[in-house]
Amino acid sequence: MATTTARVKAIDASYYYVKDMDRARKFYQDLLGFEPSMTYESMVTEWSFPGGESFGLYKAPEDEGFHPGGGLMFQVEDVPGTVESLKKQGVKFMGEGHVEETPGCHMAFGHDTEGNGFILHKRK
């Protein structure tokens, strides 16, 4: 197998666009369970995890437009328990919070207050 030099070495952070930074910050602070590690005015909020990964929110200027995204998987210890807890707080899940079981994981698909999709995930 040939060895190549990668241009991209890692993913430093994953971000979602948001319309309402205060509302989105509260949603993710509650979901993640800890305070942001960095904020910049009302434009950026970021959380850093012990493994070095970061997740953030970005409020784009109005002329850039807003487009919800999706696809981030947040690792949790108990997918069904976390879903039930978040549903009581008003978080919306696809399939009423059905937990999908695959050969490699358990997962549930939800939406934040901005319309961005996320997945609660646990590997087997």
N, C-alpha and C positions, 0 to 999 in steps of 0.2 A: 504494500500500500504506500502510495506516495505521500510525503509530508508536505503540507502547505502552510504558509504563514497567513493566519486569519487577519483580515482587516479590522473586524470588530472583535474585541476581546471579551466583552461581557455586556449584560444589560444592567445599567446603573439604576434606572428607575422606570416605572410605568406610571403614566398619568392619565387622568380623565379630565376632559373639559367639563366645566360646570357653568350654570347660569347664575346660581345663587350660592356664593362661597360660604356664607354663614350657615345656611341650611345644610349644605353638603358636608362642611367641616364637622358639624354636630353629628350628622348621620354616621360618618366614618369614624369619628372618635368613639361613638357608642358601639359601632360594629367591631372595631379593632380592639377596643378596651384600653387604650392609652392615649396620652396627649401627643400632638404633633411634635416632631423634632425640629421643624423649621417652618416659619411663616414669613411671608413678605407682603406687607400691606394687605390688601384684599385680593391679591392676584395669585398667590401660590401658597399652598399648604402641603407639607410633606411629612410622612412617617417613615422612620428607619427601623428595620428589624434586626434582631441579633445576628442573623446570618449575613448582613451587609446589604440586603435588598431594600429598596425604597419604593414607596407608593405615594403618589401625590395627586393634587387637584390643581387645575389651572383655569383661572377665569380669563378667557381671551377677551381682547378689546371687542366692542360691539361690531366693528366693521369686519372682523375675521369670521363672524358667524359661529353658530353652535351646532355641533353634531354629536349626539350621544354615541358612546362606544361600548365595547363589551369584550369579555373574554378573560378577565383576570380571575385566577383561582386563589382563594384565601384558605390556607390550611387551618383546619379546626380539629379538635380532639373528638368531638361528638357531633356529627352532621345533623341527625334528627333532633337532638336536644337543642342545638344552636338555632335550627330552623324554628322550632316551637317558641323559644325565647324571643326571637326577633319578630315572629308573627304577632305576638302579644304586644309588641311595640309598634305595630302597624306596618312592618316591612312586608312588601309584596313579593311573593314567589310564584313561579310558573307551576302549573299543576297543583295549586294550593299547597305547595311545599313538599311535593312528592320527592323522596330521596331515591335517586337513580343508583342502582348497583351495577357495576361493570366488573369484569374479571380482575381489574387492578385497583378499583377505588369505589368510594361512595361520594355522591355529589348532589347538590341542590342548586337550582338556578333562580336568582333573585334580581331585583332592580332597585337601584338607589333612588333618592328623591329627585334626581336630575334625568332619569331615564336610562342611565348606564347599566348594563348588565354585569353581574358578578356571579361567581360560583363559590359556594362553600364546599370544601374538598377535603377528603381524607384518603390517603393511600392505604391499601390493605397490607 
